[in-house]
Amino acid sequence: MKPFTIDTTNGICAALFIFLGGFFALQSLGLEIGTAFRMGPGYFPLVLAIVLILLGAVILVEAVRFESEPIGHVAWRGMLFILPAPIFFGLTVRGLGFLPSIFLTALIASFASGRMRPLTALVLSAGLTLFAFLVFSYALGLPFRRFGPWLAM
């Protein structure tokens, strides 16, 4: 008989998912849940918390059944560029406006890859900005300031 072992990497991940899911489920119970046809403000957070708990349970079962590989190299460069990019967008969209914020956010995030060249990053950022402008401004008709007060255009 095989001894009972839990893969520590997946076990910690499963425990974290189950803990966070339970925490958010308890918090959502303080809100009105409603029904599936007339959802209250606590319905969707409760459903997401249950999904998080179920994912944690699946990972826990896998942690008991299989032993995973140890955690390898952490991509610090990716984290240093990807994580601050949406924060930068949120902090500058009102002041710079939508178009410069999208362009700079894409430019920041594009350097998460070590293989990205400056010219490629500029072209990618310009293309993404044009796409976002066409989709949000013309296709969806959302009213937003294209250029903000910091640029005084």
N, CA, C and O atoms as a GROMACS GRO file, in nm:
protein
  612
    1MET      N    1   0.084  -0.119   0.000
    1MET     CA    2   0.000   0.000   0.000
    1MET      C    3   0.088   0.124   0.000
    1MET      O    4   0.186   0.133   0.074
    2LYS      N    5   0.052   0.218  -0.083
    2LYS     CA    6   0.127   0.342  -0.097
    2LYS      C    7   0.097   0.434   0.022
    2LYS      O    8  -0.019   0.450   0.060
    3PRO      N    9   0.201   0.495   0.082
    3PRO     CA   10   0.175   0.585   0.194
    3PRO      C   11   0.103   0.712   0.146
    3PRO      O   12   0.117   0.754   0.031
    4PHE      N   13   0.027   0.770   0.237
    4PHE     CA   14  -0.050   0.891   0.206
    4PHE      C   15   0.043   1.012   0.204
    4PHE      O   16   0.104   1.046   0.305
    5THR      N   17   0.052   1.076   0.087
    5THR     CA   18   0.134   1.195   0.075
    5THR      C   19   0.057   1.302  -0.003
    5THR      O   20  -0.027   1.270  -0.088
    6ILE      N   21   0.086   1.424   0.028
    6ILE     CA   22   0.026   1.537  -0.044
    6ILE      C   23   0.140   1.619  -0.103
    6ILE      O   24   0.235   1.655  -0.034
    7ASP      N   25   0.128   1.648  -0.231
    7ASP     CA   26   0.224   1.735  -0.297
    7ASP      C   27   0.212   1.874  -0.236
    7ASP      O   28   0.104   1.934  -0.239
    8THR      N   29   0.320   1.926  -0.180
    8THR     CA   30   0.312   2.050  -0.104
    8THR      C   31   0.275   2.171  -0.192
    8THR      O   32   0.200   2.257  -0.148
    9THR      N   33   0.327   2.178  -0.313
    9THR     CA   34   0.297   2.292  -0.400
    9THR      C   35   0.149   2.300  -0.430
    9THR      O   36   0.085   2.403  -0.410
   10ASN      N   37   0.093   2.190  -0.479
   10ASN     CA   38  -0.049   2.188  -0.511
   10ASN      C   39  -0.136   2.190  -0.386
   10ASN      O   40  -0.246   2.244  -0.388
   11GLY      N   41  -0.087   2.133  -0.276
   11GLY     CA   42  -0.162   2.137  -0.152
   11GLY      C   43  -0.178   2.278  -0.098
   11GLY      O   44  -0.285   2.317  -0.052
   12ILE      N   45  -0.070   2.356  -0.105
   12ILE     CA   46  -0.078   2.496  -0.061
   12ILE      C   47  -0.170   2.576  -0.151
   12ILE      O   48  -0.248   2.658  -0.104
   13CYS      N   49  -0.160   2.552  -0.281
   13CYS     CA   50  -0.247   2.621  -0.377
   13CYS      C   51  -0.393   2.587  -0.350
   13CYS      O   52  -0.479   2.675  -0.350
   14ALA      N   53  -0.422   2.460  -0.329
   14ALA     CA   54  -0.559   2.417  -0.302
   14ALA      C   55  -0.610   2.478  -0.172
   14ALA      O   56  -0.724   2.525  -0.166
   15ALA      N   57  -0.528   2.479  -0.068
   15ALA     CA   58  -0.570   2.538   0.059
   15ALA      C   59  -0.598   2.687   0.044
   15ALA      O   60  -0.693   2.739   0.103
   16LEU      N   61  -0.516   2.755  -0.033
   16LEU     CA   62  -0.537   2.898  -0.057
   16LEU      C   63  -0.668   2.923  -0.131
   16LEU      O   64  -0.743   3.013  -0.095
   17PHE      N   65  -0.695   2.844  -0.235
   17PHE     CA   66  -0.820   2.859  -0.310
   17PHE      C   67  -0.940   2.832  -0.220
   17PHE      O   68  -1.038   2.908  -0.222
   18ILE      N   69  -0.935   2.725  -0.143
   18ILE     CA   70  -1.048   2.689  -0.057
   18ILE      C   71  -1.068   2.794   0.051
   18ILE      O   72  -1.181   2.832   0.081
   19PHE      N   73  -0.959   2.843   0.111
   19PHE     CA   74  -0.970   2.946   0.213
   19PHE      C   75  -1.030   3.075   0.156
   19PHE      O   76  -1.123   3.131   0.214
   20LEU      N   77  -0.976   3.122   0.042
   20LEU     CA   78  -1.028   3.245  -0.017
   20LEU      C   79  -1.173   3.228  -0.064
   20LEU      O   80  -1.254   3.320  -0.048
   21GLY      N   81  -1.205   3.113  -0.120
   21GLY     CA   82  -1.343   3.087  -0.160
   21GLY      C   83  -1.438   3.088  -0.042
   21GLY      O   84  -1.547   3.144  -0.049
   22GLY      N   85  -1.396   3.025   0.068
   22GLY     CA   86  -1.478   3.026   0.188
   22GLY      C   87  -1.495   3.164   0.246
   22GLY      O   88  -1.604   3.201   0.290
   23PHE      N   89  -1.386   3.241   0.246
   23PHE     CA   90  -1.393   3.378   0.297
   23PHE      C   91  -1.491   3.462   0.216
   23PHE      O   92  -1.576   3.530   0.274
   24PHE      N   93  -1.480   3.456   0.084
   24PHE     CA   94  -1.569   3.537   0.001
   24PHE      C   95  -1.712   3.485   0.003
   24PHE      O   96  -1.807   3.563  -0.011
   25ALA      N   97  -1.730   3.355   0.021
   25ALA     CA   98  -1.866   3.301   0.034
   25ALA      C   99  -1.930   3.353   0.162
   25ALA      O  100  -2.047   3.392   0.161
   26LEU      N  101  -1.855   3.354   0.271
   26LEU     CA  102  -1.910   3.408   0.396
   26LEU      C  103  -1.942   3.557   0.385
   26LEU      O  104  -2.043   3.604   0.437
   27GLN      N  105  -1.855   3.631   0.316
   27GLN     CA  106  -1.879   3.774   0.298
   27GLN      C  107  -2.002   3.799   0.211
   27GLN      O  108  -2.077   3.894   0.236
   28SER      N  109  -2.023   3.717   0.110
   28SER     CA  110  -2.137   3.738   0.020
   28SER      C  111  -2.269   3.702   0.088
   28SER      O  112  -2.375   3.748   0.045
   29LEU      N  113  -2.265   3.620   0.192
   29LEU     CA  114  -2.389   3.585   0.263
   29LEU      C  115  -2.445   3.703   0.340
   29LEU      O  116  -2.562   3.702   0.378
   30GLY      N  117  -2.363   3.805   0.364
   30GLY     CA  118  -2.410   3.926   0.429
   30GLY      C  119  -2.492   4.014   0.335
   30GLY      O  120  -2.556   4.110   0.379
   31LEU      N  121  -2.489   3.983   0.206
   31LEU     CA  122  -2.566   4.059   0.107
   31LEU      C  123  -2.689   3.979   0.067
   31LEU      O  124  -2.698   3.859   0.092
   32GLU      N  125  -2.783   4.047   0.004
   32GLU     CA  126  -2.902   3.977  -0.044
   32GLU      C  127  -2.864   3.889  -0.162
   32GLU      O  128  -2.805   3.937  -0.259
   33ILE      N  129  -2.897   3.759  -0.154
   33ILE     CA  130  -2.859   3.664  -0.258
   33ILE      C  131  -2.957   3.668  -0.375
   33ILE      O  132  -2.915   3.678  -0.490
   34GLY      N  133  -3.085   3.662  -0.348
   34GLY     CA  134  -3.185   3.660  -0.453
   34GLY      C  135  -3.198   3.520  -0.514
   34GLY      O  136  -3.161   3.421  -0.451
   35THR      N  137  -3.250   3.514  -0.636
   35THR     CA  138  -3.265   3.387  -0.707
   35THR      C  139  -3.189   3.397  -0.839
   35THR      O  140  -3.130   3.501  -0.870
   36ALA      N  141  -3.192   3.288  -0.915
   36ALA     CA  142  -3.122   3.288  -1.043
   36ALA      C  143  -3.187   3.385  -1.141
   36ALA      O  144  -3.120   3.438  -1.230
   37PHE      N  145  -3.317   3.408  -1.126
   37PHE     CA  146  -3.387   3.499  -1.218
   37PHE      C  147  -3.386   3.644  -1.168
   37PHE      O  148  -3.393   3.737  -1.248
   38ARG      N  149  -3.379   3.662  -1.038
   38ARG     CA  150  -3.372   3.798  -0.981
   38ARG      C  151  -3.254   3.801  -0.885
   38ARG      O  152  -3.269   3.792  -0.763
   39MET      N  153  -3.136   3.816  -0.944
   39MET     CA  154  -3.012   3.809  -0.865
   39MET      C  155  -2.995   3.933  -0.779
   39MET      O  156  -3.017   4.045  -0.823
   40GLY      N  157  -2.955   3.909  -0.656
   40GLY     CA  158  -2.922   4.018  -0.566
   40GLY      C  159  -2.773   4.048  -0.577
   40GLY      O  160  -2.702   3.983  -0.653
   41PRO      N  161  -2.726   4.146  -0.501
   41PRO     CA  162  -2.585   4.184  -0.509
   41PRO      C  163  -2.489   4.077  -0.456
   41PRO      O  164  -2.369   4.084  -0.484
   42GLY      N  165  -2.537   3.980  -0.380
   42GLY     CA  166  -2.450   3.876  -0.328
   42GLY      C  167  -2.450   3.749  -0.409
   42GLY      O  168  -2.375   3.656  -0.379
   43TYR      N  169  -2.534   3.741  -0.513
   43TYR     CA  170  -2.548   3.617  -0.590
   43TYR      C  171  -2.420   3.584  -0.667
   43TYR      O  172  -2.364   3.475  -0.652
   44PHE      N  173  -2.375   3.677  -0.748
   44PHE     CA  174  -2.258   3.650  -0.832
   44PHE      C  175  -2.131   3.626  -0.749
   44PHE      O  176  -2.056   3.534  -0.780
   45PRO      N  177  -2.104   3.706  -0.644
   45PRO     CA  178  -1.986   3.674  -0.561
   45PRO      C  179  -1.996   3.536  -0.496
   45PRO      O  180  -1.894   3.468  -0.482
   46LEU      N  181  -2.116   3.496  -0.457
   46LEU     CA  182  -2.132   3.362  -0.398
   46LEU      C  183  -2.103   3.254  -0.501
   46LEU      O  184  -2.036   3.155  -0.469
   47VAL      N  185  -2.152   3.270  -0.623
   47VAL     CA  186  -2.126   3.171  -0.728
   47VAL      C  187  -1.977   3.163  -0.757
   47VAL      O  188  -1.923   3.053  -0.770
   48LEU      N  189  -1.910   3.278  -0.768
   48LEU     CA  190  -1.766   3.276  -0.793
   48LEU      C  191  -1.689   3.213  -0.677
   48LEU      O  192  -1.590   3.143  -0.699
   49ALA      N  193  -1.734   3.237  -0.554
   49ALA     CA  194  -1.668   3.176  -0.438
   49ALA      C  195  -1.684   3.025  -0.440
   49ALA      O  196  -1.591   2.951  -0.407
   50ILE      N  197  -1.802   2.978  -0.478
   50ILE     CA  198  -1.826   2.833  -0.486
   50ILE      C  199  -1.738   2.771  -0.594
   50ILE      O  200  -1.682   2.663  -0.574
   51VAL      N  201  -1.725   2.839  -0.708
   51VAL     CA  202  -1.637   2.790  -0.815
   51VAL      C  203  -1.493   2.784  -0.766
   51VAL      O  204  -1.421   2.690  -0.797
   52LEU      N  205  -1.450   2.885  -0.690
   52LEU     CA  206  -1.314   2.886  -0.637
   52LEU      C  207  -1.293   2.771  -0.538
   52LEU      O  208  -1.187   2.709  -0.538
   53ILE      N  209  -1.392   2.742  -0.456
   53ILE     CA  210  -1.383   2.629  -0.363
   53ILE      C  211  -1.376   2.497  -0.440
   53ILE      O  212  -1.298   2.408  -0.404
   54LEU      N  213  -1.456   2.484  -0.544
   54LEU     CA  214  -1.454   2.361  -0.625
   54LEU      C  215  -1.320   2.344  -0.696
   54LEU      O  216  -1.267   2.232  -0.702
   55LEU      N  217  -1.264   2.452  -0.749
   55LEU     CA  218  -1.132   2.443  -0.810
   55LEU      C  219  -1.027   2.402  -0.707
   55LEU      O  220  -0.939   2.321  -0.737
   56GLY      N  221  -1.037   2.456  -0.588
   56GLY     CA  222  -0.946   2.415  -0.481
   56GLY      C  223  -0.959   2.268  -0.447
   56GLY      O  224  -0.859   2.201  -0.421
   57ALA      N  225  -1.082   2.218  -0.447
   57ALA     CA  226  -1.104   2.076  -0.418
   57ALA      C  227  -1.044   1.988  -0.528
   57ALA      O  228  -0.985   1.884  -0.499
   58VAL      N  229  -1.059   2.029  -0.653
   58VAL     CA  230  -1.001   1.953  -0.764
   58VAL      C  231  -0.849   1.952  -0.754
   58VAL      O  232  -0.786   1.849  -0.774
   59ILE      N  233  -0.790   2.066  -0.722
   59ILE     CA  234  -0.645   2.073  -0.707
   59ILE      C  235  -0.598   1.989  -0.589
   59ILE      O  236  -0.492   1.927  -0.594
   60LEU      N  237  -0.677   1.987  -0.482
   60LEU     CA  238  -0.641   1.906  -0.366
   60LEU      C  239  -0.644   1.757  -0.400
   60LEU      O  240  -0.556   1.682  -0.358
   61VAL      N  241  -0.742   1.714  -0.477
   61VAL     CA  242  -0.748   1.573  -0.519
   61VAL      C  243  -0.626   1.540  -0.605
   61VAL      O  244  -0.566   1.434  -0.589
   62GLU      N  245  -0.590   1.630  -0.695
   62GLU     CA  246  -0.472   1.608  -0.777
   62GLU      C  247  -0.345   1.608  -0.693
   62GLU      O  248  -0.251   1.535  -0.724
   63ALA      N  249  -0.341   1.687  -0.588
   63ALA     CA  250  -0.223   1.692  -0.500
   63ALA      C  251  -0.205   1.561  -0.426
   63ALA      O  252  -0.093   1.522  -0.395
   64VAL      N  253  -0.314   1.493  -0.398
   64VAL     CA  254  -0.305   1.364  -0.329
   64VAL      C  255  -0.268   1.253  -0.428
   64VAL      O  256  -0.195   1.160  -0.393
   65ARG      N  257  -0.318   1.262  -0.550
   65ARG     CA  258  -0.297   1.156  -0.648
   65ARG      C  259  -0.160   1.160  -0.715
   65ARG      O  260  -0.099   1.056  -0.736
   66PHE      N  261  -0.112   1.280  -0.747
   66PHE     CA  262   0.010   1.291  -0.826
   66PHE      C  263   0.110   1.382  -0.756
   66PHE      O  264   0.073   1.474  -0.683
   67GLU      N  265   0.237   1.353  -0.779
   67GLU     CA  266   0.342   1.440  -0.727
   67GLU      C  267   0.389   1.529  -0.841
   67GLU      O  268   0.425   1.481  -0.948
   68SER      N  269   0.388   1.659  -0.818
   68SER     CA  270   0.424   1.751  -0.925
   68SER      C  271   0.573   1.782  -0.922
   68SER      O  272   0.646   1.740  -0.833
   69GLU      N  273   0.615   1.855  -1.024
   69GLU     CA  274   0.754   1.898  -1.031
   69GLU      C  275   0.774   2.016  -0.937
   69GLU      O  276   0.679   2.089  -0.908
   70PRO      N  277   0.895   2.036  -0.890
   70PRO     CA  278   0.919   2.152  -0.805
   70PRO      C  279   0.902   2.281  -0.885
   70PRO      O  280   0.915   2.283  -1.007
   71ILE      N  281   0.873   2.389  -0.812
   71ILE     CA  282   0.856   2.518  -0.877
   71ILE      C  283   0.990   2.561  -0.935
   71ILE      O  284   1.092   2.560  -0.866
   72GLY      N  285   0.988   2.599  -1.061
   72GLY     CA  286   1.111   2.637  -1.130
   72GLY      C  287   1.136   2.786  -1.123
   72GLY      O  288   1.101   2.853  -1.025
   73HIS      N  289   1.197   2.836  -1.228
   73HIS     CA  290   1.234   2.977  -1.238
   73HIS      C  291   1.110   3.066  -1.236
   73HIS      O  292   1.012   3.037  -1.304
   74VAL      N  293   1.114   3.172  -1.158
   74VAL     CA  294   1.005   3.269  -1.152
   74VAL      C  295   1.036   3.381  -1.249
   74VAL      O  296   1.146   3.437  -1.248
   75ALA      N  297   0.940   3.415  -1.334
   75ALA     CA  298   0.960   3.519  -1.435
   75ALA      C  299   0.939   3.656  -1.371
   75ALA      O  300   0.831   3.715  -1.383
   76TRP      N  301   1.041   3.706  -1.305
   76TRP     CA  302   1.031   3.833  -1.236
   76TRP      C  303   1.011   3.949  -1.333
   76TRP      O  304   0.937   4.042  -1.303
   77ARG      N  305   1.076   3.944  -1.448
   77ARG     CA  306   1.062   4.052  -1.545
   77ARG      C  307   0.916   4.065  -1.589
   77ARG      O  308   0.865   4.177  -1.600
   78GLY      N  309   0.851   3.954  -1.614
   78GLY     CA  310   0.711   3.958  -1.654
   78GLY      C  311   0.624   4.018  -1.545
   78GLY      O  312   0.535   4.099  -1.573
   79MET      N  313   0.650   3.980  -1.422
   79MET     CA  314   0.571   4.035  -1.311
   79MET      C  315   0.595   4.184  -1.292
   79MET      O  316   0.503   4.259  -1.260
   80LEU      N  317   0.719   4.228  -1.313
   80LEU     CA  318   0.752   4.369  -1.295
   80LEU      C  319   0.690   4.459  -1.401
   80LEU      O  320   0.670   4.579  -1.378
   81PHE      N  321   0.659   4.404  -1.517
   81PHE     CA  322   0.598   4.484  -1.622
   81PHE      C  323   0.449   4.460  -1.639
   81PHE      O  324   0.375   4.555  -1.668
   82ILE      N  325   0.402   4.338  -1.621
   82ILE     CA  326   0.260   4.307  -1.642
   82ILE      C  327   0.174   4.358  -1.526
   82ILE      O  328   0.071   4.420  -1.551
   83LEU      N  329   0.214   4.335  -1.403
   83LEU     CA  330   0.131   4.374  -1.290
   83LEU      C  331   0.112   4.525  -1.274
   83LEU      O  332   0.001   4.568  -1.244
   84PRO      N  333   0.215   4.607  -1.295
   84PRO     CA  334   0.192   4.752  -1.280
   84PRO      C  335   0.118   4.816  -1.397
   84PRO      O  336   0.066   4.927  -1.383
   85ALA      N  337   0.111   4.750  -1.512
   85ALA     CA  338   0.050   4.810  -1.630
   85ALA      C  339  -0.097   4.849  -1.609
   85ALA      O  340  -0.132   4.964  -1.637
   86PRO      N  341  -0.185   4.761  -1.560
   86PRO     CA  342  -0.324   4.804  -1.538
   86PRO      C  343  -0.337   4.907  -1.425
   86PRO      O  344  -0.428   4.990  -1.426
   87ILE      N  345  -0.246   4.902  -1.329
   87ILE     CA  346  -0.248   5.003  -1.222
   87ILE      C  347  -0.213   5.139  -1.282
   87ILE      O  348  -0.275   5.240  -1.248
   88PHE      N  349  -0.113   5.142  -1.371
   88PHE     CA  350  -0.076   5.265  -1.439
   88PHE      C  351  -0.194   5.318  -1.519
   88PHE      O  352  -0.221   5.438  -1.518
   89PHE      N  353  -0.265   5.229  -1.589
   89PHE     CA  354  -0.381   5.272  -1.667
   89PHE      C  355  -0.487   5.334  -1.577
   89PHE      O  356  -0.541   5.441  -1.608
   90GLY      N  357  -0.517   5.268  -1.467
   90GLY     CA  358  -0.619   5.320  -1.376
   90GLY      C  359  -0.582   5.455  -1.315
   90GLY      O  360  -0.670   5.538  -1.291
   91LEU      N  361  -0.454   5.476  -1.292
   91LEU     CA  362  -0.411   5.602  -1.231
   91LEU      C  363  -0.400   5.717  -1.332
   91LEU      O  364  -0.404   5.833  -1.292
   92THR      N  365  -0.387   5.685  -1.461
   92THR     CA  366  -0.362   5.792  -1.558
   92THR      C  367  -0.476   5.814  -1.658
   92THR      O  368  -0.471   5.910  -1.734
   93VAL      N  369  -0.576   5.728  -1.661
   93VAL     CA  370  -0.678   5.741  -1.765
   93VAL      C  371  -0.757   5.872  -1.753
   93VAL      O  372  -0.795   5.928  -1.855
   94ARG      N  373  -0.780   5.920  -1.634
   94ARG     CA  374  -0.853   6.047  -1.619
   94ARG      C  375  -0.765   6.167  -1.654
   94ARG      O  376  -0.814   6.264  -1.711
   95GLY      N  377  -0.639   6.161  -1.620
   95GLY     CA  378  -0.551   6.275  -1.643
   95GLY      C  379  -0.497   6.281  -1.784
   95GLY      O  380  -0.498   6.387  -1.847
   96LEU      N  381  -0.447   6.167  -1.836
   96LEU     CA  382  -0.392   6.164  -1.972
   96LEU      C  383  -0.499   6.146  -2.078
   96LEU      O  384  -0.484   6.192  -2.190
   97GLY      N  385  -0.607   6.079  -2.042
   97GLY     CA  386  -0.709   6.044  -2.139
   97GLY      C  387  -0.696   5.899  -2.181
   97GLY      O  388  -0.599   5.831  -2.145
   98PHE      N  389  -0.795   5.852  -2.257
   98PHE     CA  390  -0.801   5.710  -2.292
   98PHE      C  391  -0.688   5.669  -2.386
   98PHE      O  392  -0.620   5.569  -2.360
   99LEU      N  393  -0.666   5.742  -2.492
   99LEU     CA  394  -0.569   5.700  -2.593
   99LEU      C  395  -0.425   5.699  -2.542
   99LEU      O  396  -0.357   5.598  -2.561
  100PRO      N  397  -0.376   5.804  -2.478
  100PRO     CA  398  -0.238   5.797  -2.427
  100PRO      C  399  -0.221   5.691  -2.317
  100PRO      O  400  -0.116   5.627  -2.308
  101SER      N  401  -0.324   5.673  -2.235
  101SER     CA  402  -0.313   5.572  -2.128
  101SER      C  403  -0.308   5.432  -2.185
  101SER      O  404  -0.229   5.349  -2.138
  102ILE      N  405  -0.391   5.404  -2.285
  102ILE     CA  406  -0.387   5.271  -2.349
  102ILE      C  407  -0.251   5.249  -2.415
  102ILE      O  408  -0.191   5.142  -2.401
  103PHE      N  409  -0.203   5.350  -2.486
  103PHE     CA  410  -0.074   5.337  -2.555
  103PHE      C  411   0.038   5.309  -2.456
  103PHE      O  412   0.117   5.216  -2.476
  104LEU      N  413   0.047   5.387  -2.350
  104LEU     CA  414   0.155   5.369  -2.253
  104LEU      C  415   0.141   5.239  -2.174
  104LEU      O  416   0.241   5.176  -2.139
  105THR      N  417   0.017   5.199  -2.145
  105THR     CA  418  -0.004   5.073  -2.075
  105THR      C  419   0.042   4.955  -2.160
  105THR      O  420   0.109   4.865  -2.110
  106ALA      N  421   0.006   4.957  -2.287
  106ALA     CA  422   0.051   4.850  -2.378
  106ALA      C  423   0.202   4.852  -2.393
  106ALA      O  424   0.265   4.746  -2.402
  107LEU      N  425   0.261   4.971  -2.397
  107LEU     CA  426   0.406   4.983  -2.410
  107LEU      C  427   0.476   4.925  -2.288
  107LEU      O  428   0.576   4.854  -2.300
  108ILE      N  429   0.424   4.955  -2.170
  108ILE     CA  430   0.482   4.901  -2.046
  108ILE      C  431   0.470   4.748  -2.044
  108ILE      O  432   0.567   4.678  -2.015
  109ALA      N  433   0.351   4.698  -2.075
  109ALA     CA  434   0.328   4.553  -2.068
  109ALA      C  435   0.406   4.477  -2.175
  109ALA      O  436   0.441   4.361  -2.155
  110SER      N  437   0.433   4.541  -2.288
  110SER     CA  438   0.502   4.470  -2.396
  110SER      C  439   0.646   4.437  -2.359
  110SER      O  440   0.704   4.344  -2.416
  111PHE      N  441   0.705   4.510  -2.268
  111PHE     CA  442   0.842   4.482  -2.230
  111PHE      C  443   0.854   4.371  -2.125
  111PHE      O  444   0.961   4.351  -2.068
  112ALA      N  445   0.746   4.300  -2.100
  112ALA     CA  446   0.753   4.185  -2.010
  112ALA      C  447   0.835   4.073  -2.074
  112ALA      O  448   0.895   3.991  -2.005
  113SER      N  449   0.837   4.070  -2.205
  113SER     CA  450   0.916   3.971  -2.276
  113SER      C  451   1.055   4.027  -2.302
  113SER      O  452   1.069   4.142  -2.343
  114GLY      N  453   1.154   3.948  -2.279
  114GLY     CA  454   1.291   3.989  -2.305
  114GLY      C  455   1.323   3.997  -2.453
  114GLY      O  456   1.421   4.059  -2.492
  115ARG      N  457   1.240   3.934  -2.535
  115ARG     CA  458   1.263   3.934  -2.680
  115ARG      C  459   1.198   4.052  -2.750
  115ARG      O  460   1.218   4.070  -2.870
  116MET      N  461   1.120   4.132  -2.678
  116MET     CA  462   1.051   4.246  -2.739
  116MET      C  463   1.150   4.357  -2.770
  116MET      O  464   1.228   4.398  -2.685
  117ARG      N  465   1.146   4.403  -2.893
  117ARG     CA  466   1.232   4.514  -2.937
  117ARG      C  467   1.153   4.645  -2.929
  117ARG      O  468   1.031   4.643  -2.942
  118PRO      N  469   1.220   4.758  -2.910
  118PRO     CA  470   1.149   4.886  -2.895
  118PRO      C  471   1.058   4.922  -3.013
  118PRO      O  472   0.946   4.968  -2.992
  119LEU      N  473   1.104   4.901  -3.135
  119LEU     CA  474   1.021   4.933  -3.251
  119LEU      C  475   0.898   4.844  -3.257
  119LEU      O  476   0.788   4.891  -3.287
  120THR      N  477   0.916   4.717  -3.228
  120THR     CA  478   0.803   4.624  -3.226
  120THR      C  479   0.704   4.662  -3.117
  120THR      O  480   0.583   4.655  -3.137
  121ALA      N  481   0.755   4.703  -3.002
  121ALA     CA  482   0.668   4.745  -2.892
  121ALA      C  483   0.588   4.869  -2.929
  121ALA      O  484   0.470   4.879  -2.897
  122LEU      N  485   0.651   4.964  -2.997
  122LEU     CA  486   0.581   5.085  -3.040
  122LEU      C  487   0.471   5.053  -3.141
  122LEU      O  488   0.361   5.106  -3.133
  123VAL      N  489   0.502   4.966  -3.238
  123VAL     CA  490   0.402   4.928  -3.338
  123VAL      C  491   0.287   4.852  -3.273
  123VAL      O  492   0.171   4.876  -3.304
  124LEU      N  493   0.320   4.760  -3.183
  124LEU     CA  494   0.217   4.684  -3.111
  124LEU      C  495   0.128   4.777  -3.029
  124LEU      O  496   0.006   4.762  -3.030
  125SER      N  497   0.188   4.870  -2.958
  125SER     CA  498   0.111   4.964  -2.876
  125SER      C  499   0.023   5.054  -2.961
  125SER      O  500  -0.092   5.080  -2.925
  126ALA      N  501   0.075   5.101  -3.073
  126ALA     CA  502  -0.004   5.185  -3.163
  126ALA      C  503  -0.121   5.106  -3.222
  126ALA      O  504  -0.233   5.157  -3.231
  127GLY      N  505  -0.097   4.982  -3.260
  127GLY     CA  506  -0.204   4.898  -3.314
  127GLY      C  507  -0.312   4.869  -3.211
  127GLY      O  508  -0.431   4.874  -3.242
  128LEU      N  509  -0.270   4.839  -3.090
  128LEU     CA  510  -0.367   4.814  -2.984
  128LEU      C  511  -0.447   4.938  -2.951
  128LEU      O  512  -0.567   4.931  -2.925
  129THR      N  513  -0.381   5.054  -2.951
  129THR     CA  514  -0.450   5.180  -2.924
  129THR      C  515  -0.553   5.209  -3.033
  129THR      O  516  -0.665   5.249  -3.003
  130LEU      N  517  -0.515   5.189  -3.158
  130LEU     CA  518  -0.608   5.211  -3.269
  130LEU      C  519  -0.727   5.115  -3.259
  130LEU      O  520  -0.841   5.156  -3.278
  131PHE      N  521  -0.699   4.988  -3.228
  131PHE     CA  522  -0.807   4.890  -3.215
  131PHE      C  523  -0.902   4.928  -3.101
  131PHE      O  524  -1.023   4.925  -3.118
  132ALA      N  525  -0.846   4.965  -2.986
  132ALA     CA  526  -0.929   5.003  -2.871
  132ALA      C  527  -1.011   5.127  -2.903
  132ALA      O  528  -1.127   5.137  -2.865
  133PHE      N  529  -0.950   5.222  -2.973
  133PHE     CA  530  -1.021   5.345  -3.012
  133PHE      C  531  -1.139   5.312  -3.104
  133PHE      O  532  -1.249   5.364  -3.084
  134LEU      N  533  -1.116   5.227  -3.203
  134LEU     CA  534  -1.224   5.193  -3.297
  134LEU      C  535  -1.336   5.115  -3.228
  134LEU      O  536  -1.454   5.140  -3.253
  135VAL      N  537  -1.298   5.022  -3.141
  135VAL     CA  538  -1.400   4.940  -3.074
  135VAL      C  539  -1.479   5.022  -2.974
  135VAL      O  540  -1.602   5.022  -2.977
  136PHE      N  541  -1.410   5.093  -2.885
  136PHE     CA  542  -1.481   5.161  -2.777
  136PHE      C  543  -1.545   5.292  -2.819
  136PHE      O  544  -1.650   5.329  -2.767
  137SER      N  545  -1.484   5.361  -2.912
  137SER     CA  546  -1.537   5.491  -2.951
  137SER      C  547  -1.643   5.478  -3.059
  137SER      O  548  -1.752   5.534  -3.047
  138TYR      N  549  -1.613   5.405  -3.165
  138TYR     CA  550  -1.706   5.398  -3.278
  138TYR      C  551  -1.803   5.281  -3.269
  138TYR      O  552  -1.924   5.300  -3.283
  139ALA      N  553  -1.752   5.160  -3.245
  139ALA     CA  554  -1.840   5.043  -3.244
  139ALA      C  555  -1.936   5.045  -3.124
  139ALA      O  556  -2.056   5.020  -3.140
  140LEU      N  557  -1.883   5.075  -3.006
  140LEU     CA  558  -1.968   5.075  -2.886
  140LEU      C  559  -2.023   5.212  -2.852
  140LEU      O  560  -2.120   5.223  -2.776
  141GLY      N  561  -1.963   5.315  -2.905
  141GLY     CA  562  -2.011   5.451  -2.881
  141GLY      C  563  -1.997   5.498  -2.737
  141GLY      O  564  -2.079   5.576  -2.689
  142LEU      N  565  -1.896   5.452  -2.667
  142LEU     CA  566  -1.877   5.491  -2.528
  142LEU      C  567  -1.821   5.633  -2.519
  142LEU      O  568  -1.726   5.667  -2.590
  143PRO      N  569  -1.879   5.715  -2.434
  143PRO     CA  570  -1.829   5.852  -2.421
  143PRO      C  571  -1.712   5.858  -2.323
  143PRO      O  572  -1.730   5.840  -2.203
  144PHE      N  573  -1.595   5.882  -2.374
  144PHE     CA  574  -1.479   5.899  -2.289
  144PHE      C  575  -1.390   6.006  -2.349
  144PHE      O  576  -1.398   6.036  -2.468
  145ARG      N  577  -1.307   6.063  -2.266
  145ARG     CA  578  -1.214   6.166  -2.313
  145ARG      C  579  -1.096   6.099  -2.380
  145ARG      O  580  -1.026   6.018  -2.320
  146ARG      N  581  -1.076   6.132  -2.505
  146ARG     CA  582  -0.964   6.073  -2.578
  146ARG      C  583  -0.831   6.125  -2.525
  146ARG      O  584  -0.735   6.049  -2.511
  147PHE      N  585  -0.826   6.254  -2.496
  147PHE     CA  586  -0.706   6.316  -2.438
  147PHE      C  587  -0.750   6.392  -2.314
  147PHE      O  588  -0.849   6.466  -2.317
  148GLY      N  589  -0.676   6.374  -2.205
  148GLY     CA  590  -0.717   6.432  -2.078
  148GLY      C  591  -0.661   6.571  -2.053
  148GLY      O  592  -0.590   6.626  -2.137
  149PRO      N  593  -0.694   6.626  -1.937
  149PRO     CA  594  -0.652   6.762  -1.903
  149PRO      C  595  -0.500   6.777  -1.884
  149PRO      O  596  -0.449   6.888  -1.893
  150TRP      N  597  -0.429   6.670  -1.858
  150TRP     CA  598  -0.285   6.679  -1.839
  150TRP      C  599  -0.214   6.714  -1.970
  150TRP      O  600  -0.103   6.768  -1.970
  151LEU      N  601  -0.280   6.682  -2.083
  151LEU     CA  602  -0.217   6.707  -2.213
  151LEU      C  603  -0.265   6.838  -2.275
  151LEU      O  604  -0.201   6.886  -2.369
  152ALA      N  605  -0.373   6.896  -2.228
  152ALA     CA  606  -0.428   7.025  -2.271
  152ALA      C  607  -0.433   7.039  -2.423
  152ALA      O  608  -0.370   7.127  -2.481
  153MET      N  609  -0.511   6.949  -2.486
  153MET     CA  610  -0.527   6.957  -2.632
  153MET      C  611  -0.661   7.016  -2.666
  153MET      O  612  -0.693   7.031  -2.784
   0.00000   0.00000   0.00000
